[in-house]
Amino acid sequence: MASKTIRHLLTGFIAGEISPMLFGRVDTDQYAFGVERCENFVAVNEGPLVKRPGFEMIRAAAPDSTWLSAFRFSVTQEYGLEWRDFAVRFYTNGGRVETSDNIPYECPVPFTGAEAPALSVQQSYDRLYVDHRAHPPGRLTRTSAVTFSWETSALVNGPFSDGNADETATVTVSGTDKGSSVSVSATAPIFRPGHVGALFRIEARDFSTTPAWEPGMKDIAVGYMVRSDGKVYRALTSGKTGTITPTHDDGAAWDGSQKNDELNNHGPWGVQWQYVHDRFGIGRITAVDGSGAGATMTVLRQLPASLTSVASWRWSHGLFSDDAGYPAIVVHWQGRQVHIKDFDVVGSVAGDFLNYAAYTSSGILAADMSFRRRLATEDPPLWALADRQLLLGSATKELAVGAVNTQAAVSGDNIKSEPQSFYGSAPVTPVQLGSEAIFVERGRRRLRSTSYEFSSDRYQAVDLTAAARHVTDGGIVQLAVQRWPWTMLHAVRRDGQMVCHAINRGDVKGFSRIVLGGGAKVLSAVSIMGDDGETDDLWVLVSRETPGGTRREIWKQHAWRELGDPQADAFYVDGGVQIAAAAGQAHFSNLTHLAGQAVAVLADGAVIPDMAVADDGTLTLPDAYVPAQPYTLAVGLAYSAVAVTLRPAPRNASGLIQGLRQRVVTAIVRVLDTLGIRGGGAGPDDGDYDLIDRPGSAAMNKAIPLASGDLNVSIDMDPGDLGQLRFTSSDPLPAMVAMVSMKLEAGED
């Protein structure tokens, strides 16, 4: 078959790097707008491939640091948190919070670095609530712009586990007064060492021996006891009861009017009643004896007086303890703080995050009181998100918790859970963006976006990585979202690469990979508000090998470049620094984190090749490259942005060239604000070429200016190749490929 000449046009790359499994699906939009390789280029929604900006070196991390998260105090004041063994460090406004120069401020916390990835966090103004299954719930509080404190959350009035049902296992107490330390004696070994520090609730066996309060009771003596509204009261005065039913749960109150009747000179009348106790009391266990049948506790809520002599089997252990375990998830939903422990979903009293009273003081189950819901599912939740319903993800399914009666608030008697999908989730905290929640499917390879669909009345979870499953190779461990200038989802892989996805509402989802320079590996990433109060900054914790050994460092991604920004401000190095240099300045110090390493250097927008930082952390530029005017110097680890196109599949050729030998003869490459890019065939023996030469009108003592427009390129390609092109940007300069038009030759020979 004779060869034929074909024109092939690539108008955009929004599908990014597609899976090799789709290399034969030339009929799909993913193939039409995809590439075989998209490394350190980002496939943005508008279509071009944009070289990602570099990362600035901020500070050396602690050797035992493992994780980054966010503290979002306000729209303009957000912090990145660096978690290490038993301490946390803070970053904001482009730098680290320090007690003095290069000395980090640290707040002690009870977690090891290994536990940090499993922390569940929930922000509320100046507090970050934190749950971990091995520790009591706690909170990190911002006490000033540069100081924080940690404390265990003092949960009150619960929550409690199911009440004891064994009527032979009874307890009595040595005292009942609030604030006192009392002994608890049991007829069975119901206490274990892990109960120390936990709550314990005891209910009176019954109130039948205490008469009920009634209006008009005569001859009440001081000290007389009555029950009313589920509580017990002691008379402080004598006389006849009034008509106001005692319901108070603290102090004393009268049951009748205290005003004098001026017409008949009657009054005052009624009895003053002192609140004594409810039907139940609560204590916090402080010690447990060796037999397990005795304990000491501090009374937090007055105990019923009868418990000193009448044993009761109506008791409950606290739901959270060293013995029972602690909640693994915390989330705010419907005005409540919700903790999730195993299969139990526990909501606080509405508007009171630390109060877990399940009943009013009258013993009534009210809508705004705490609730506890046991989930009917095979696996406990691994994550939770507050949406129109409370979304939960387990290893086998995704659930929505909401109200049975949607016209009323969620409460203990108005709550249900319903499965939404059955994909199963990984223990990776999801992220929310717009109306979508993005989570990682079990296996850590698929990213799914779930949102409520009115027509089916359920949350639908779409596979974002259906056309690019390979980009999550190794598994996803963390997600982070940037909202500006492009809405980007970043996913940290176990192998230290990052996956980047430009969020869009279209059917074609594009993914790229970020591979850091210098062999650095990303351990964790977080996005927080930038110091301008408008953009989002991506921060990463990295590990890398250096001549001085393994280092862990905190880097911040440089701002995304906008078209028209000064060339001299370009920042396309990793772990780098940007320095405002004086005119003629050739010597630079304080580059110790780059000591003994080859570096990429950009001076006033011009590349200085073959540079390395000395072992003492200094860098000296060749005199010929030093600008005579003040300039900006960028120095850091080099990285390459590489894009490889797919085998051409011109639609107007009916796919007839598939399987034939192909080669690109010439190409027109449309670029925007680009310099230092090379192009050529993608075969192993194909050479590549500088696509942009110095214009004849450009001054020789100035940097080559950035180019925008169409570049005509002749390609020296082996006829046995597949018609693919490779674009590489290894210099620390911007690059943006908007369109490629190829002239192809295809045939059997």
C-alpha positions in Angstrom: 0.0 0.0 0.0 1.4 3.4 -1.0 1.8 5.9 1.7 -0.5 8.8 2.0 -0.3 12.2 3.5 -2.8 13.1 6.2 -3.4 16.3 8.3 -4.1 15.6 12.0 -5.2 18.3 14.4 -5.1 18.3 18.2 -7.2 21.2 19.5 -7.0 20.5 23.2 -5.7 18.1 25.8 -8.5 18.2 28.4 -8.5 14.4 28.9 -4.9 14.5 30.1 -3.1 11.2 30.6 -5.4 8.4 29.6 -5.1 4.7 30.5 -3.2 2.4 28.2 -6.4 0.3 28.3 -8.0 3.0 26.1 -5.2 3.1 23.5 -7.5 1.2 21.1 -10.6 3.3 21.7 -9.9 5.9 19.0 -13.7 6.5 18.8 -13.9 8.2 22.2 -13.5 11.8 23.3 -10.9 10.7 25.9 -8.7 9.5 23.0 -9.4 12.6 20.9 -8.4 15.0 23.7 -5.9 12.8 25.6 -2.2 12.2 25.7 -0.1 9.1 26.5 2.0 10.9 29.1 1.3 14.1 31.0 4.0 14.6 33.6 4.4 18.0 35.3 2.2 19.4 32.6 -1.4 20.0 33.8 -4.4 19.5 31.4 -6.5 22.5 32.3 -10.1 23.0 31.4 -9.6 25.5 28.7 -7.6 22.9 26.7 -3.8 23.7 26.8 -1.1 21.7 28.6 0.3 24.1 31.2 3.6 23.5 32.9 3.0 23.4 36.7 4.8 25.9 38.9 7.6 24.9 41.1 7.7 24.5 44.9 9.4 27.0 47.2 11.4 25.7 50.2 9.9 27.0 53.4 11.5 25.2 56.3 13.1 21.9 57.2 10.5 19.6 58.7 11.0 17.6 61.9 12.6 14.1 61.1 9.5 12.4 62.5 6.9 14.6 60.8 4.3 12.5 58.8 1.3 14.6 58.0 -0.2 18.0 57.0 -3.7 19.2 57.7 -5.4 22.6 57.9 -6.7 24.9 60.7 -9.2 27.3 59.1 -9.8 30.1 61.6 -11.3 32.5 59.1 -11.4 33.2 55.3 -8.2 35.2 55.5 -6.4 33.3 58.3 -5.7 29.7 57.7 -2.8 27.6 59.0 -1.1 24.5 57.7 -0.4 22.0 60.5 2.7 19.8 60.5 2.1 16.8 62.7 5.0 15.0 64.4 5.5 12.9 67.5 3.5 14.5 70.3 3.6 18.0 68.8 2.3 20.1 65.9 3.9 23.0 64.1 2.1 25.9 62.3 2.5 27.6 58.9 0.6 30.6 57.6 1.1 33.6 55.3 3.8 31.8 53.4 6.0 31.0 56.4 6.3 29.1 59.7 5.2 30.4 63.1 8.3 30.7 65.2 9.3 31.6 68.7 12.5 33.1 67.4 14.5 33.0 64.2 14.4 29.5 62.8 13.0 28.1 66.1 9.5 26.6 65.4 6.6 27.2 67.7 5.1 23.8 68.8 2.0 22.9 70.6 2.1 19.6 72.5 -0.5 17.0 71.4 -1.1 13.4 72.6 -0.6 11.8 69.1 2.4 10.1 67.5 3.4 10.9 64.0 2.2 7.5 62.9 -1.2 8.2 64.3 -1.6 11.6 62.5 -2.8 10.2 59.1 -5.8 8.6 61.0 -6.9 11.9 62.7 -10.4 13.1 62.0 -10.7 16.9 62.3 -13.6 19.4 62.3 -13.2 23.1 62.4 -15.4 25.4 64.4 -14.1 29.1 64.5 -11.1 29.1 66.7 -11.2 25.4 67.6 -10.2 22.3 65.7 -11.9 19.3 67.1 -9.9 16.1 66.7 -10.9 12.4 67.0 -8.7 9.3 67.0 -9.8 5.8 68.0 -7.0 5.5 70.5 -7.4 8.8 72.3 -10.2 10.7 74.0 -11.8 13.4 71.8 -9.9 16.7 72.0 -9.6 20.1 70.5 -6.8 22.4 69.3 -7.6 26.0 70.2 -6.2 29.2 68.7 -5.4 31.4 71.6 -3.7 34.2 69.6 -2.4 34.6 66.0 0.8 32.7 67.0 -0.2 30.5 69.9 -2.4 27.4 70.3 -3.4 25.1 73.1 -4.5 21.4 73.3 -7.1 20.0 75.7 -9.2 16.9 76.0 -12.8 17.7 75.3 -14.8 17.6 78.6 -17.9 15.8 77.4 -20.7 16.0 79.9 -23.9 14.0 80.6 -22.8 11.2 78.3 -22.8 9.5 75.9 -23.5 6.1 77.5 -23.5 2.6 76.2 -26.6 0.4 76.5 -27.9 0.0 80.0 -27.2 -3.1 82.1 -29.9 -5.8 81.7 -28.6 -8.2 84.3 -30.8 -7.6 87.4 -28.4 -9.6 89.6 -25.5 -7.2 88.8 -26.4 -4.3 91.1 -24.5 -1.4 92.6 -24.7 0.8 95.7 -22.7 3.9 96.6 -21.2 5.3 99.7 -22.4 8.9 99.1 -24.4 11.0 96.7 -23.4 14.6 96.9 -22.3 16.4 93.8 -18.5 17.0 93.8 -17.7 14.4 96.4 -15.6 11.2 95.9 -17.7 8.1 96.6 -17.2 4.4 96.5 -19.2 2.2 94.2 -19.8 -1.4 95.2 -21.0 -4.0 92.7 -22.2 -7.6 93.0 -20.3 -8.6 89.9 -16.9 -7.6 88.4 -18.3 -4.9 86.1 -15.3 -2.5 86.3 -12.0 -2.8 84.4 -8.8 -0.6 84.5 -9.8 0.9 81.1 -12.8 2.5 82.8 -10.7 4.9 84.7 -11.5 8.4 83.5 -14.8 7.3 81.9 -18.4 8.3 82.9 -20.7 6.0 84.9 -24.4 6.5 85.2 -26.6 5.0 88.0 -30.4 5.2 88.1 -32.5 4.7 91.2 -34.2 1.4 91.4 -37.6 3.2 91.8 -39.1 6.3 93.4 -42.1 4.4 94.9 -41.1 5.2 98.5 -41.0 8.9 97.8 -44.5 10.5 97.7 -45.4 12.6 94.6 -45.8 16.3 95.0 -49.4 17.6 94.6 -50.9 21.1 95.0 -52.6 21.8 98.3 -50.7 19.3 100.4 -51.0 20.4 104.0 -48.7 20.3 107.0 -45.5 20.0 105.0 -42.5 20.0 107.4 -39.0 21.1 106.8 -37.0 18.2 105.3 -40.0 16.5 103.8 -39.1 14.7 100.5 -41.3 14.6 97.4 -40.9 13.6 93.7 -42.0 15.8 90.8 -41.1 16.0 87.1 -38.8 13.0 87.5 -36.8 14.7 90.3 -36.7 14.6 94.1 -37.1 17.8 96.2 -36.6 18.6 99.9 -38.8 21.1 101.7 -36.9 24.1 103.0 -40.0 25.7 104.6 -43.2 24.3 106.2 -46.8 24.9 105.2 -49.2 24.1 102.4 -48.1 23.5 98.8 -49.0 25.9 96.1 -50.1 25.4 92.5 -46.7 25.7 90.7 -45.3 22.3 90.0 -41.6 22.0 90.9 -39.5 21.3 87.8 -36.2 23.1 88.5 -32.9 21.1 88.4 -30.7 23.3 90.5 -31.1 25.4 93.7 -34.4 26.1 95.4 -37.8 27.5 94.2 -41.3 28.2 95.6 -44.4 26.3 94.5 -46.7 29.3 95.2 -46.8 33.1 94.9 -44.8 35.2 97.3 -46.8 38.4 96.9 -49.0 39.8 99.8 -52.7 39.9 99.1 -53.6 43.5 100.1 -57.3 42.8 100.0 -57.5 40.0 102.5 -54.0 40.1 104.0 -53.3 36.5 102.9 -49.8 35.2 102.0 -47.1 34.5 101.5 -48.1 30.9 100.8 -46.6 27.8 99.2 -43.5 25.8 100.1 -39.9 26.4 99.1 -38.3 23.2 97.6 -34.6 22.4 97.3 -33.6 20.3 94.3 -32.0 17.1 95.5 -31.5 14.7 92.6 -33.0 13.2 89.5 -33.9 9.6 88.9 -30.2 9.1 87.9 -26.8 10.5 88.7 -23.5 10.6 86.9 -19.9 10.2 88.1 -16.4 9.9 86.6 -14.5 6.9 87.6 -11.1 7.7 89.2 -10.0 4.2 90.3 -10.9 0.6 90.0 -10.1 -2.1 92.6 -8.4 -5.4 91.6 -11.5 -7.5 91.9 -13.4 -5.4 89.4 -16.4 -5.2 91.8 -15.5 -1.9 93.2 -14.6 1.6 92.0 -14.1 5.2 93.2 -15.8 8.0 91.3 -16.3 11.7 91.5 -19.9 12.7 91.5 -20.7 15.0 88.6 -24.5 14.9 88.8 -26.2 14.4 92.2 -26.9 10.7 92.8 -30.3 9.5 94.1 -30.2 9.2 97.9 -31.7 5.7 97.8 -28.6 4.3 96.1 -26.7 4.3 99.5 -29.1 1.6 100.7 -31.2 0.2 97.9 -29.0 -1.5 95.2 -29.8 -0.8 91.6 -29.2 -2.8 88.5 -30.0 0.2 86.3 -26.5 1.5 85.4 -24.5 2.2 82.3 -20.8 2.7 81.4 -19.7 5.6 79.3 -19.6 4.9 75.6 -16.1 6.3 75.3 -13.2 5.0 77.4 -9.8 3.2 77.2 -11.7 0.0 77.7 -14.5 0.6 75.1 -12.4 2.7 72.7 -12.9 6.2 71.4 -14.6 7.7 68.3 -12.6 7.7 65.1 -14.6 10.4 63.4 -15.9 13.8 64.3 -18.1 16.0 62.1 -20.5 19.0 62.7 -24.0 18.4 61.3 -27.4 19.9 61.9 -26.0 22.2 64.6 -24.5 19.2 66.5 -21.1 17.7 67.1 -21.3 14.1 65.9 -18.9 11.4 66.9 -18.7 8.1 65.2 -17.4 5.1 67.1 -17.5 1.7 65.4 -21.3 1.4 64.5 -22.5 4.2 66.8 -23.4 7.6 65.5 -23.7 10.0 68.5 -24.9 13.6 68.2 -24.6 16.2 70.9 -27.3 18.5 72.2 -28.2 20.9 69.4 -26.0 24.0 69.8 -23.9 22.5 72.6 -21.0 20.5 71.2 -19.8 19.1 74.6 -23.2 18.2 76.1 -24.5 14.6 75.4 -27.5 14.6 77.7 -30.1 12.3 76.0 -33.0 13.5 78.1 -34.2 16.7 79.6 -34.1 17.2 83.4 -37.6 15.8 83.4 -36.6 12.6 81.7 -38.2 13.6 78.4 -36.6 12.7 75.0 -36.7 16.1 73.3 -35.8 16.8 69.7 -32.8 19.0 70.5 -31.3 16.5 73.0 -28.4 14.2 72.2 -29.1 11.0 70.2 -27.3 7.8 69.6 -28.0 5.7 66.5 -26.6 2.2 65.9 -25.9 1.6 62.2 -27.3 -1.6 60.6 -24.3 -2.2 58.3 -21.5 -4.8 57.9 -18.6 -2.4 58.4 -18.1 0.7 60.5 -17.8 4.1 58.8 -14.3 5.2 57.6 -15.3 8.8 56.9 -18.1 11.3 57.3 -19.2 14.4 55.4 -22.0 16.9 56.3 -24.2 17.5 53.4 -28.0 17.8 53.1 -27.7 14.5 54.9 -24.8 13.0 56.8 -22.8 11.0 54.3 -20.8 8.0 55.6 -18.4 5.7 53.8 -17.5 2.2 54.9 -15.5 -0.6 53.3 -18.5 -2.0 51.5 -21.0 0.9 51.0 -21.8 4.5 51.2 -24.7 5.6 53.5 -26.8 8.7 54.1 -28.1 9.5 57.6 -31.0 11.9 57.8 -34.5 12.5 59.2 -37.4 10.1 58.8 -39.7 13.0 58.8 -37.9 15.6 56.6 -40.2 18.3 57.9 -38.7 18.0 61.4 -35.2 18.2 62.7 -33.0 15.1 63.1 -33.5 13.7 66.6 -33.3 10.5 68.6 -36.7 9.4 67.4 -36.5 11.0 63.9 -33.4 9.5 62.3 -32.6 6.8 59.7 -29.7 5.6 57.6 -30.0 4.4 54.0 -27.4 2.9 51.6 -26.7 5.2 48.6 -24.1 3.1 46.7 -22.1 -0.1 47.2 -18.7 0.7 45.9 -16.9 0.8 49.3 -14.5 3.4 50.5 -10.9 3.6 51.5 -9.9 5.3 54.9 -9.0 8.6 53.1 -10.7 11.8 54.2 -13.0 13.0 51.3 -13.0 16.6 50.1 -16.0 18.8 49.1 -16.2 21.2 46.2 -19.3 23.0 45.1 -22.1 20.4 45.3 -19.8 17.4 45.1 -18.0 15.2 47.6 -15.0 13.4 46.3 -13.9 10.2 48.0 -11.4 7.3 47.4 -12.9 3.9 46.6 -11.7 0.8 48.5 -8.4 -0.3 47.0 -7.3 3.4 46.8 -7.3 3.3 43.0 -10.6 5.0 42.0 -11.7 8.5 42.7 -15.4 9.0 42.9 -17.5 12.2 42.9 -20.9 11.9 44.7 -23.7 14.4 44.6 -27.4 14.3 45.3 -29.6 13.4 42.3 -33.2 14.5 42.7 -34.6 12.1 40.1 -33.4 9.0 41.9 -33.5 10.6 45.4 -30.1 9.3 46.2 -26.4 10.2 46.0 -24.8 9.1 42.7 -21.0 8.3 42.8 -19.4 8.9 39.4 -16.0 7.3 38.7 -13.7 10.2 37.9 -10.8 7.9 37.0 -12.7 5.7 34.6 -10.4 6.7 31.7 -7.2 7.1 33.7 -7.1 4.4 36.4 -3.4 4.0 35.9 -2.6 7.5 37.3 -3.5 6.3 40.8 -0.9 3.5 40.7 0.3 2.6 44.2 -2.8 4.0 45.8 -4.1 7.3 47.1 -3.4 8.3 50.7 -4.7 12.0 50.8 -6.7 14.5 48.9 -6.4 18.3 48.7 -8.3 20.9 46.7 -7.1 24.2 45.2 -9.9 26.6 44.2 -8.0 29.3 42.4 -6.8 30.1 39.7 -7.8 26.7 38.4 -9.9 24.4 40.5 -7.6 21.5 41.1 -7.9 18.2 42.9 -4.6 16.9 44.2 -4.2 13.3 45.3 -1.0 12.1 47.1 0.1 8.6 46.0 1.9 6.1 48.2 5.0 6.3 45.9 5.4 10.0 46.5 3.9 11.2 43.2 0.8 13.4 43.1 -2.2 13.2 40.8 -3.6 16.5 39.6 -7.2 16.8 38.2 -8.7 20.0 36.9 -12.3 19.8 38.2 -14.9 20.4 35.5 -18.6 19.6 34.9 -18.0 17.9 31.6 -17.9 14.2 30.8 -14.2 14.2 29.9 -12.0 14.2 33.1 -8.3 15.0 32.7 -5.5 13.8 35.0 -1.9 14.7 35.1 1.0 13.5 37.4 3.3 15.7 39.4 6.8 14.3 39.9 9.0 16.4 42.0 12.6 17.4 41.2 15.6 16.0 42.9 13.9 12.6 43.6 11.7 14.2 46.3 8.6 12.3 47.3 5.4 13.8 48.7 4.3 12.4 52.0 1.4 14.6 52.6 -0.3 17.7 51.1 -2.8 20.4 52.2 -4.3 23.5 50.5 -4.8 26.6 52.6 -5.6 30.2 51.9 -2.7 32.3 50.6 -1.4 35.4 52.2 -3.3 37.5 49.7 -6.6 36.2 51.1 -7.8 35.2 47.7 -5.8 32.3 46.2 -5.2 28.8 47.6 -1.6 27.6 48.3 -0.7 24.0 48.0 1.7 22.9 50.8 3.6 19.6 50.7 5.6 17.6 53.2 8.4 15.9 51.2 11.2 13.4 51.9 14.3 13.4 49.7 17.9 12.0 49.7 20.7 14.6 49.8 24.5 14.3 50.2 23.9 15.1 53.9 21.4 12.3 54.3 17.6 12.0 54.2 15.7 15.3 54.7 12.1 16.1 55.4 11.0 19.5 54.3 7.9 21.7 53.9 7.5 23.2 50.5 4.8 25.5 49.1 3.8 25.6 45.5 4.6 28.9 43.8 1.7 30.9 42.4 0.3 29.7 39.1 1.6 32.0 36.4 -0.9 34.1 34.5 -0.4 35.1 30.9 1.6 38.3 30.6 3.3 37.9 34.0 7.0 39.1 34.0 9.4 36.5 32.6 11.9 37.4 35.3 9.4 36.3 38.0 9.1 32.7 36.6 9.6 30.0 39.2 9.9 26.5 37.8 12.2 24.8 40.3 11.4 22.5 43.3 12.6 23.1 46.8 13.8 26.4 45.5 14.1 30.0 46.7 13.5 33.3 44.9 16.0 36.1 45.8 15.9 39.8 45.1 19.5 40.3 44.0 21.4 43.5 43.9 23.0 44.8 40.6 26.1 42.8 39.9 25.5 40.4 42.8 27.1 37.0 41.9 27.5 35.3 45.3 24.6 33.9 47.4 24.6 32.0 50.7 22.2 30.3 53.1 21.4 27.6 50.5 22.3 24.8 52.9 19.3 22.6 52.0 20.8 22.4 48.5 24.4 22.0 49.5 26.4 19.7 47.2 23.5 19.4 44.7 23.1 20.3 41.1 20.5 23.1 40.7 18.6 24.9 38.0 19.1 28.7 38.0 17.1 31.5 36.4 18.6 35.0 36.6 16.4 37.9 35.4 14.5 35.5 33.2 17.7 33.9 31.7 18.8 30.3 32.3 22.3 29.8 33.7 23.3 26.2 32.9 25.4 23.6 34.7 25.2 25.1 38.2 25.7 23.5 41.6 25.5 24.7 45.2 28.8 24.3 47.1 29.1 22.0 50.1 28.9 25.1 52.4 25.6 26.1 50.9 26.9 29.0 48.7 26.3 29.6 45.0 28.5 31.8 42.8 27.3 32.8 39.3 29.6 33.1 36.4 30.4 36.8 35.8 29.1 36.6 32.2 25.6 35.8 33.5 25.3 38.3 36.2 22.9 41.2 35.3 24.2 44.7 35.7 20.9 45.8 37.2 18.9 44.6 40.2 17.3 41.3 39.3 15.4 38.3 40.5 17.2 35.0 41.0 15.4 31.6 41.2 17.4 28.6 42.3 16.3 25.1 43.1 16.1 21.4 42.0 15.4 20.9 38.3 12.3 19.0 37.0 11.1 18.2 33.6 7.6 18.6 32.2 6.9 15.9 29.6 3.9 15.3 27.3 3.6 12.5 24.7 0.8 12.5 22.2 -1.2 9.4 21.3 -1.0 7.6 18.0 -2.9 9.8 15.5 -6.4 8.8 14.7 -7.8 11.3 12.2 -11.5 11.0 12.3 -11.9 12.0 8.6 -9.7 9.0 7.6 -12.3 6.5 9.1 -9.5 5.1 11.2 -7.8 3.5 8.2 -4.3 4.5 9.4 -4.6 2.4 12.5 -2.1 -0.4 12.4 -0.1 1.3 9.6 3.4 2.7 10.0 3.2 6.4 10.6 5.6 9.3 10.9 5.2 13.0 11.4 6.8 15.1 8.7 6.1 18.5 10.0 4.1 20.0 12.9 2.7 23.4 13.8 2.8 23.9 17.5 0.8 26.7 19.0 2.3 28.0 22.3 1.5 30.7 24.8 4.2 32.5 26.9 6.6 29.7 26.3 10.4 29.3 26.3 12.9 26.5 26.6 10.6 23.8 25.2 11.9 21.0 23.0 9.9 18.7 20.7 10.4 15.8 18.5 9.3 12.2 17.9 8.5 10.0 20.8 10.5 7.0 19.6 13.7 5.9 21.5 15.9 6.9 18.6 14.1 10.1 17.7 15.9 13.4 18.4 14.3 16.5 19.8 14.9 20.1 19.0 14.5 23.5 20.6 11.2 24.8 19.3 12.0 28.5 20.0 15.2 30.2 18.8 16.4 33.6 19.8 14.7 36.2 17.6 17.1 38.2 15.4 15.8 41.4 17.0 16.5 40.3 20.6 19.4 41.8 22.4 22.2 39.3 23.1 22.7 40.4 26.7 19.1 39.8 27.6 17.0 36.7 28.1 15.3 35.3 25.1 11.7 36.6 25.4 8.8 34.3 25.8 7.0 33.3 22.6 3.4 33.1 21.8 2.1 31.9 18.4 2.6 29.1 15.9 5.9 27.3 15.7 6.7 25.4 12.4 8.7 22.3 13.2 10.3 19.8 10.9 10.4 16.4 12.5 13.1 13.8 11.9 11.1 10.6 12.8 11.8 7.0 12.1 9.2 5.7 9.6 8.6 2.7 11.8 7.4 4.9 14.6 3.8 5.5 15.6 3.3 9.1 14.7 3.7 10.4 18.3 5.3 13.6 19.4 7.1 14.4 22.7 7.3 17.8 24.2 9.8 18.4 27.0 10.4 21.5 29.2 13.4 21.0 31.4 14.6 24.5 31.8 13.1 26.6 34.7 10.8 28.5 32.3 7.1 28.6 31.6 5.6 26.4 28.8 2.0 26.1 27.5 1.0 24.0 24.5 -2.4 25.0 23.1 -2.7 23.2 19.8 -0.7 20.8 17.6 -1.3 20.3 13.8 0.6 17.4 12.3 1.4 16.5 8.7 1.5 12.7 8.7 2.7 10.0 6.3 1.1 6.6 6.8 1.4 3.3 4.9 2.3 -0.3 5.1 5.9 0.3 4.1 
